[in-house]
Amino acid sequence: MFTGIVQGVATLEKIEDRSGLRTIRLAFPPDFDHDLAIGASVATDGVCLTVTQLFDNAAEFDIMQQTLNITTLGSYAEKAQVNVERAAKDGAEIGGHPLSGHVDFVAHIAQIRETENNYVLRFSVPEQWMRYIFAKGYIAINGASLTIAEANREEHWFEVWLIPETLRMTVFGHKQVGDAVNIEIERQTQVIVDTVRHMLKETLGPLMPALEEVLARQGASAVLDKLKS
């Protein structure tokens, strides 16, 4: 488990690609690898990876094809920088929110706005994932626990506001419009939303033929499509 509080930025020092597997070596920020052991977990841009080899202030990780397919890790080149966090220890303060390190989908930066002391990022999201994204709720972006400032379900985007300290400790200040990021939705939100949707489907299921007829007469097919989705 991780807390979503990024502990620094690491540099992708080496990439070795084999059939169905990518091995990467990360050079860590100072002291990040203190007591790090083979088999330990490190969140790398939000993806939980297992240490396979240790070096002086660096470590290697193997990434299987499925992970490469559903995250940004398959698109990185050497010298890329990534957010890193060590696995949480028992009794650790949860400054963000609990994360599994299992990425749900990739979003893209749609807009960047800078104010005097804030940095605003807008992310374009695949439509099916917007049901789990609410203003004032939590979300993990490249492993960083952030609060959603605004969410637009019709246009499929959400925004986060970043303070200078977050920009200092993460890769976000170097991102550009169009860049991809890893997203892990907040699990409690997912469970609640999916449970309610399942209950509504069970309840409304027997009534759907009659409801379809009524909505069709009223020309409300769009509403019906939303209920089915």
C-alpha positions in Angstrom: 0.0 0.0 0.0 1.1 3.6 -0.6 -0.1 6.9 0.8 0.0 9.0 -2.4 2.6 11.4 -0.9 5.3 11.4 -3.5 8.8 11.2 -1.9 10.8 12.5 -4.8 11.6 12.2 -8.5 13.7 9.4 -10.0 15.5 9.3 -13.4 15.1 6.4 -15.8 18.7 5.4 -16.2 18.4 2.3 -18.3 15.8 0.4 -20.3 16.1 -3.2 -21.6 13.3 -4.6 -23.6 12.7 -8.4 -24.1 9.8 -10.3 -25.4 6.8 -9.5 -23.1 9.0 -7.8 -20.5 10.7 -4.5 -19.9 13.5 -4.0 -17.3 14.2 -0.5 -16.1 16.8 1.0 -13.8 15.8 4.0 -11.7 18.4 6.4 -10.2 16.8 7.7 -7.0 17.0 11.0 -5.2 19.4 11.1 -2.2 18.7 8.6 0.7 15.6 7.2 -1.0 17.1 3.7 -1.1 18.0 3.6 2.6 17.1 0.0 3.8 15.5 -0.7 0.4 15.6 -4.5 -0.3 15.1 -6.8 -3.2 11.4 -7.7 -3.3 10.3 -4.3 -1.9 7.7 -2.3 -3.6 8.2 1.2 -5.1 5.4 3.2 -6.7 6.7 4.5 -10.0 4.5 7.2 -11.5 1.7 5.4 -9.5 2.6 1.9 -10.7 3.6 -0.6 -8.0 6.9 -2.2 -9.1 9.0 -4.8 -7.3 12.8 -4.3 -6.8 14.7 -7.1 -8.6 18.3 -5.7 -8.3 19.9 -3.0 -6.1 22.8 -0.7 -7.0 24.3 2.4 -5.4 21.2 4.7 -5.0 19.5 2.9 -7.8 17.4 -0.2 -8.5 16.0 -2.3 -11.3 12.5 -3.4 -11.9 10.8 -5.8 -14.3 7.6 -4.7 -15.9 5.3 -7.3 -17.5 3.5 -6.6 -20.8 0.1 -6.1 -19.3 1.4 -3.3 -17.2 3.1 -1.7 -20.2 -0.2 -1.9 -22.1 -2.4 -0.1 -19.5 0.1 2.5 -18.1 2.5 5.1 -19.4 5.6 3.0 -18.5 5.7 1.5 -22.0 6.2 4.9 -23.6 9.1 6.2 -21.5 12.6 6.7 -22.9 15.9 6.8 -21.0 16.4 10.0 -18.9 12.6 10.3 -18.3 11.7 11.4 -14.8 9.1 9.7 -12.6 7.4 10.2 -9.2 8.5 7.6 -6.7 7.2 6.5 -3.3 8.3 3.7 -1.0 5.6 1.3 0.3 4.0 2.5 3.5 5.1 0.9 6.8 2.7 -0.1 9.5 1.6 2.9 11.5 2.6 5.3 8.8 0.7 8.6 8.6 -1.7 8.6 5.6 -1.2 12.2 4.4 -3.0 11.5 1.1 -5.3 8.5 0.7 -4.6 4.7 0.5 -3.3 3.6 -2.9 -2.8 0.1 -4.2 -0.4 1.1 -7.0 -2.7 -0.6 -9.6 -3.4 1.9 -12.4 -7.0 1.9 -13.8 -6.5 4.0 -16.9 -4.4 6.6 -18.7 -5.6 10.2 -19.0 -4.2 13.1 -21.0 -3.5 16.7 -20.0 -6.0 18.8 -21.9 -5.1 22.2 -20.4 -2.5 23.9 -18.2 -3.2 27.2 -16.4 -0.8 29.1 -14.2 -1.8 31.6 -11.5 0.4 33.5 -9.1 0.7 30.7 -6.6 -1.2 27.8 -8.2 -0.8 25.5 -11.1 -4.0 24.1 -12.6 -4.1 20.9 -14.7 -7.1 19.7 -16.6 -7.3 16.1 -17.6 -9.3 14.5 -20.4 -10.8 11.2 -19.2 -12.3 8.2 -21.0 -16.1 8.6 -20.6 -16.7 5.3 -18.7 -14.4 6.4 -15.9 -16.1 9.8 -15.2 -18.7 8.1 -13.0 -16.0 7.7 -10.3 -14.8 11.3 -10.4 -16.4 13.9 -8.2 -15.4 17.4 -7.2 -13.7 17.4 -3.8 -13.0 13.7 -4.1 -9.6 12.0 -4.1 -7.7 10.8 -7.1 -4.2 9.5 -7.7 -2.3 11.0 -10.7 1.1 9.4 -11.4 1.0 8.2 -7.8 0.2 11.6 -6.2 -2.9 11.8 -4.0 -4.7 14.9 -5.2 -8.1 16.5 -4.6 -10.4 17.0 -7.5 -11.3 20.7 -7.9 -13.8 20.5 -10.7 -15.3 17.7 -12.8 -17.3 18.0 -16.0 -19.2 14.8 -16.8 -20.6 16.1 -20.1 -17.2 17.0 -21.5 -15.3 14.2 -19.7 -12.6 16.2 -17.8 -11.5 17.1 -14.3 -9.1 19.6 -12.8 -6.6 19.7 -9.9 -4.8 22.7 -8.4 -1.2 22.2 -7.4 0.7 24.2 -4.8 4.4 25.1 -5.3 5.5 22.3 -2.9 3.7 19.7 -5.0 5.4 21.0 -8.1 8.8 20.9 -6.4 8.4 17.3 -5.3 6.9 15.8 -8.5 7.2 15.7 -12.2 4.0 17.7 -12.9 5.8 21.0 -13.5 7.5 19.5 -16.5 4.4 18.1 -18.1 2.9 19.5 -21.3 -0.5 19.5 -22.9 -1.1 16.2 -24.5 1.1 14.2 -22.1 -0.3 11.0 -20.7 -0.6 10.2 -16.9 -1.5 7.2 -14.9 -4.8 7.4 -12.9 -5.9 5.3 -10.0 -9.4 6.1 -8.8 -10.3 6.1 -5.1 -11.4 2.5 -4.3 -14.1 3.4 -1.8 -15.7 5.7 -4.3 -15.6 2.9 -6.9 -17.2 0.4 -4.6 -20.0 2.8 -3.6 -20.7 3.8 -7.2 -20.7 0.2 -8.6 -22.9 -1.1 -5.7 -25.5 1.6 -6.3 -25.5 1.0 -10.0 -25.9 -2.7 -9.5 -28.8 -2.2 -7.1 -30.5 0.2 -9.5 -30.1 -2.2 -12.3 -31.6 -5.1 -10.3 -34.5 -2.8 -9.2 -35.2 -1.2 -12.5 -34.6 -4.3 -14.6 -38.1 -5.6 -14.5 -39.5 -2.1 -15.2 -37.3 -1.3 -18.2 -39.8 -2.4 -20.9 -42.5 -0.1 -19.5 -40.0 2.7 -18.8 -38.6 2.5 -22.4 -42.2 2.8 -23.8 -42.9 5.9 -21.6 -39.6 7.6 -22.4 -40.0 6.8 -26.1 -43.4 8.5 -26.2 -41.9 11.5 -24.5 -38.9 11.6 -26.8 -36.5 11.1 -23.9 -34.3 8.4 -25.4 -31.2 10.3 -24.3 -32.2 9.9 -20.6 -32.8 6.2 -21.2 -29.4 5.7 -22.7 -27.9 7.3 -19.6 -29.8 4.9 -17.3 -28.5 2.0 -19.3 -24.8 3.1 -19.3 
